Structure formats: structure tokens, C-alpha cells
Amino acid sequence: MIGSRRNTPIRLRRGRLRDLDALIALERAAFTTDILSRRSFRRFLAARAAAAIVAESGDQIVGYALVLYRPRSDLARLYSIAVDRGYRKRGIARQLLAAAERAARRHGCRAMRLEVHEHNTRAIGRYEKSGYRLFGRHRDYYDDHGDALRFEKALDDGSVVTAS
């Protein structure tokens, strides 16, 4: 079964309301704290100020990225990104991140920001490889009292936009 999963191509597409159950299941499997609620996911899937991008393998959702846009701002925020454990190390997170950046560019954003748990070394490495630069920290940000590291990437050339 795992061998056949590995050979199925990954397809990215915009998330839809009918994906809600699968997205909730993926969210609960991927995170132990700060889990998005069903209500929040539903709101984001329907909002113009958000872009939900899902990764599919066959008919199964195996990853997602959620980008938020603020009114009158040219900064996008990568709010959440997750990949099913059985599909990691296939470049899906990299693909989702690149798709999130493209969506933000299409929305007219000049930069993408994100927060990541200080102990999430896998995600930190992915962001750094993708050109994100550390610019700040939020203390006691997560439910487990962990700090959030703040990263930013300019969407034109990858350089840091601000140092606030």
C-alpha cells in the first residue's frame, strides 16, 4: 500500500468546502496544539481574504497550506501548512509553500510572513531553504507556551522586506 501511495502523483488545487472533513482530520493528525477549529476552517475556505491550497494524492487530501490576506495590506500571512505523515519527504511542503507564494503574488502581496514554533526544526529548515529570513519572535505564543519565530520573504526577489 505504501509503495503504491508513493507512486501516485501529487496535484495541488484550491480548497473547497467539501474538503472540510478531510482538512480537519489532517489538522488533528498533524498538530497536537493550536489546532484550527472546524468553524475556522469553514470560514477560511469561504473567505475572499484567504487562500486554501490542498495537495491531493488520488482522491485523498495529503496536505494543505492556508494563506491569509489583510485589507489594505500588501503582506500575506502563511497561517498554517501541514502534510500527512505518510507523505512526508516527497517535497509536498515545498510545493505547497511555493503555491502559497504564487497565490499571494496574484493577490498583489509583496511579501509573505509566518510564525513557526521555535522547536519545529523541520519547518524552520524548510522556510530557510525557501528564502525566508528570521525577523522577530513572539514570546509565549503557542498553547504550550512555546515562542513563535517570525519569518518573512519578499515575493519578488526573496530578500527581507522589513526588520520590525
Secondary structure, DSSP 8 states (H G I E B T S, - for coil): -HHHHHHS-EEEEE--GGGHHHHHHHHHHH-SSS---HHHHHHHHH-TTEEEEEEEETTEEEEEEEEEE-TT-SEEEEEEEEE-GGGTTSSHHHHHHHHHHHHHHHTT-SEEEEEEETT-HHHHHHHHHTT-EEEEEETT-STTS--EEEEEEETTTS------
